[in-house]
Amino acid sequence: MCSTRVVITGLGAITPLGLTADEMWAGLCAGSCGIGRITAFDPVGFTCRIAGQAPDYDIRQYVPKSHRKATKLMSRDIELSVIAAQEALTDSGLKTKGIDAENINVDPARVAVNIGAGLISCDLVELAPAVAASVTEGRFDIRKWGKEGLELVTPLWLLKYLPNMLACHIGIIHDLQGPSNTITCGEAGSHLAIAEAGQIIARGDSDIAVAGGAEAKVNPIVMIRQCLLRRATSENNDDPASACRPFDADAKGSVFGEGAGVVILEKLTRAQGRGARIYAELAGVGQSNSLNPEYEHLEPDGKGVQLAIEKAMADAQIEPADLDLVIPHGTGIPGDDLAEAKGIEAALGEAARKIPVWPTKSMLSNTGAACGALDVIAAVCAMNESRIPAAKNCDRIADGCNLNIVRQPQSRKIRYALCCSYTFGGQTAALVLKNVDGETAK
Amino acid sequence: MGRMDTTKRVVITGMGVVCPLGHDVETLWRAILAGKSGVGRTTIFDASTFPTTFDAEVKDYELAEHVKSANLHKDSNRGSAFVLGAAAEACRAAGIDVDTANPTDGIDRERLGIYLGAGEGSVDNDVFFAAIVEAWDKEKSEMDWGRWAKVAFGRMTPMRELEQEPGMPAAHIALLTGARGPTRSCLTACAASTQAVGEATMIIRRGDADAMIAGGAHSMIHPLGLTGFNRLTALSTRNDSPQTASRPFTASRDGFVLGEGAAIVILESLTSAEKRGVEILAEVIGYGSSADAFRVTDMHEEGRGAIQAINAALADAGIGYQDVDYINAHGTSTMENDSIETKAIKAVFKERAKKTPVSSVKSMLGHLIGAAGAAELITCVLAIRDNIVPPTINLHDHDPGLDLDYVPNESRKMPVNIAMNESFGFGGQNNVVIIKRYNG
């Protein structure tokens, strides 16, 4: 048995609340909402016309000169992940090829990349001229497409949409040659990516990992999919700031968005050796499944979430009472929130009524494969400032939800924090983060 | 977090496959030993005008013949449907109950996990293209999203949309088996299911599960998939001779043949397998993963990442290159892969390189993309079981630069105790798994 401890030494986030992790945290503390009317395309005709969109950025400013040409091969998901990775690595003080090529202080073969990615939807506007050239008598003609339309598709088109290209671009920019994986478990993706990255370091296959997730969900195809599945709210289009209401009695559905969250994981001894700032320890991970023939929803008793949390606590060797913060998945979909609340309650027992529970999607929106990593970053920030901001839009807690949703900002020493998530399809995940500040816990 | 029992042994206790050469393991194996090709004209959609008009399809597959609970999976995309058949076969072989709420197989469902390298499902083609046609304003060169939404809302179905998510094949297996253990799905292009098997092994070694249902599922045989690969000029265009198109390591190779399918192995801790008294098919002894970190479009010229992954797998297995009896190559039949893979093997295997048989079953199966690695791993297990190395078919013209023993055209009887499976993916993903005959 080995007992390598893994810590977080860098944070990076691009969200509807800003271009950096600091801006995200400031927005969360202020109770800001990053949700507004969709501008990425004209959402007229969509049942949900609001989303969380990131502020404008120029991708070329986030990549070294040598990689500028390759930005043409980046879908928005890839761009977001590259921006967050750049910030996280800079924040960690590690010098990679992409940060400071003259003073590299990592062994490229010992750095892993684990990214949670979504199903990247193609850009319809990009594809449309090729489709339009393949029409016979008003209808799409596959034979014409094979002969003529296809030729109009840019040769490297496919490479923009392979989910592993997020990790590949990050790896190429920073010259990271260790194990590289892309977890495609929807909204649980970045928790599972961070979990696996931690395990890769713990088992000795890497010393450092760039881990997290990214997804750009403000796209007509993604939005229509969530509308058709009735996961997206169709109400509150005129009042975006109040639209996403996790665990609230008036919740009508989720609001989707875009973002990326990346953390740098590092072997504790390595981080200590270089005097790095240590944000928190990744103390435990757990995962399971929700078994629901209605694949788009969590099973009603939240058993899969419960099991993931129990395993994460066992992995971290803690009791529920050791937790001072829970960040749930909390999407604002009433049935799912209730099921999750039941799962959390079952896992934490009596303690569930006392531990502060702080959902973030009312402010950040549901950023899919990014959301778990963003919650980890939010938990780390809360831990470092001993401060839990107030939940937003949770004015009247839904019947059956027996959790202690944070109604007012709190000052509180956070020994351990729990983040959990689940996704359509059923994969569930939970992470326990430990405050290593002075080793006060246990 | 740090628990890892490196002494914990992981074995394979079941296998299942649905692929162009058959819907079960023994049918696949008979076809491979006979050197049969699973390649033919594209029938799933009209590809007659595409640069490539052929592929390797799964034919005549009926989900209901493989699982009782087919109604729970009625919206499955091709990948999910295939993986259900493969998982059902693998579970039955391993004595793991499926389609029941009350399993009596001795495996705690909270300690039964899933790890797939699984691909996205096809878009709903008819609606997808119709909506664009309807909404594209040629004059203004812009989309009328209102019109697009109208067509999409009217004709798209929620489940067909959900089924495109790459996590769905794992979701279907969870319902089939009741698995509540660690579950992940990864998508590292053509290396995905080898990575899934490798990481699943690590989950068992770590003590987080007693058994893992691991492997892959993918079908990119759809208009956009074929378009994407054709535009990359990655596919063979030997339209006049589809069955000889996949010809890895030849001088005349001109690209891979797009295939589809699913392959599953049951990984189990040796302790659990012994306790249940099930047959052990092989032991997984090594796993290595790396990234080229070179270019989005190309492999590293010297195979840097491939070499690192092979060496990592050998080190994990605690063996030397001299101990490997057989290499199941990624061998895609592209100019780039086959020459760089050969270079990498030479760099690692040195004086043994030309003496170690290397073959590519893609010459028969086509390239199953995300599912390729797991399907190929199954052929490694069978190679050990029967002491036969599968051939590389269509190998008639040698590329002078490629001078390893590629087991041309005919399977070969020879002792195989340790086999290495290599998978390399677009973007520079490299994964290698090593398995060994189980001798107690």
Interface residues (C-beta under 8 A of the other chain):
Chain A: M1 C2 S3 T4 R5 V6 F41 D42 P43 V44 G45 F46 T47 A70 L73 P108 A109 V113 A117 L119 C122 L124 V125 L127 A128 P129 V131 A132 S134 V135 G138 R139 F140 I142 R143 K144 W145 G146 K147 L150 V153 T154 P155 L156 W157 L158 L159 Y161 L162 P163 N164 M165 A167 C168 H169 G171 I172 H174 D175 L176 Q177 G178 P179 S180 N181 T182 I183 T184 C185 G186 L192 E196 G198 Q199 A202 R203 G204 D205 P220 I224 R225 C227 L228 L229 R230 E281 L282 A283 G284 V285 Q287 S288 N289 L291 P293 Y295 E296 K303 G304 L307 K311 D315 A316 T423 F424 G425 G426 Q427 T428
Chain B: M1 G2 R3 M4 D5 T6 F45 D46 A47 S48 T49 F50 P51 L72 E110 G113 I114 A118 E120 F129 A130 I132 V133 A135 W136 K138 S141 E142 M143 W145 G146 R147 W148 A149 K150 A152 F153 M156 T157 P158 M159 E161 L162 Q164 E165 P166 G167 M168 A170 A171 A174 L175 G178 A179 R180 G181 P182 T183 R184 S185 C186 L187 T188 A189 Q195 E199 M202 I203 R205 R206 D208 P223 L224 T227 G228 F229 N230 R231 L232 T233 S289 S290 A291 D292 A293 F294 R295 V296 T297 R304 G305 Q308 A312 G425 F426 G427 G428 Q429
